[in-house]
Amino acid sequence: KQEVTQIPAALSVPEGENLVLNCSFTDSAIYNLQWFRQDPGKGLTSLLLIQSSQREQTSGRLNASLDKSSGRSTLYIAASQPGDSATYLCAVVCGVDTGRRALTFGSGTRLQVQP
Amino acid sequence: DAGVIQSPRHEVTEMGQEVTLRCKPISGHNSLFWYRQTMMRGLELLIYFNNNVPIDDSGMPEDRFSAKMPNASFSTLKIQPSEPRDSAVYFCASSFQGAGNQPQHFGDGTRLSIL
């Protein structure tokens, strides 16, 4: 059974810092990996999706990498801002050959960017 | 563009009552997912439909839970009878599953409280 772990569980940084959030998964046979952001009391906003054949994806100040063989992904946030404060969730789609496309989530990293 | 629409946003009801949660996926999406989020267990898949057909219902807790997708634009998740341990935030997500990878888009969720 796939397990997704996110470290750290919580992170507080001053505004302007570059930071890295970590995600690891136990079964490397993934279809894709997705990073989400969740604000308190809100739904999930998709940030980046990395296909299993890709190594990284970039969107603005965000860069996500994927190393399937080691079962790891990182989300890099450049020049952090108070508006980046949220919980960041990593999720993988398993079942390369079964057609199952449901996400298995990590428990998230709660980020606080201090002004 | 309208995102995934869930209703109601909040539901408070007494133990033993029937609860029906509703979801309208993004137009053109052919996959629909129901997830549940709790503090203890995080985000977990309940059931997943592809082209209106249930593909994976292994996450449905027990017979009290049922889900339907009568057409491509509507799905329901029903709990009967409800119990206090069903209290959680229930999310619906949709995506287009075709030849390529597409991200899942989430609704704002239904916050369910069973007294």
Interface residues (C-beta under 8 A of the other chain):
Chain A: Y31 N32 Q34 F36 G41 K42 G43 L44 T45 S46 L49 Q51 L89 A91 V93 G99 R100 R101 A102 L103 T104 F105 G106 S107 G108
Chain B: V4 S31 F33 Y35 G42 L43 E44 L45 Y48 N50 I55 D56 G59 F91 A93 S95 Q97 G100 N101 Q102 P103 Q104 H105 F106 G107 D108 G109 R111
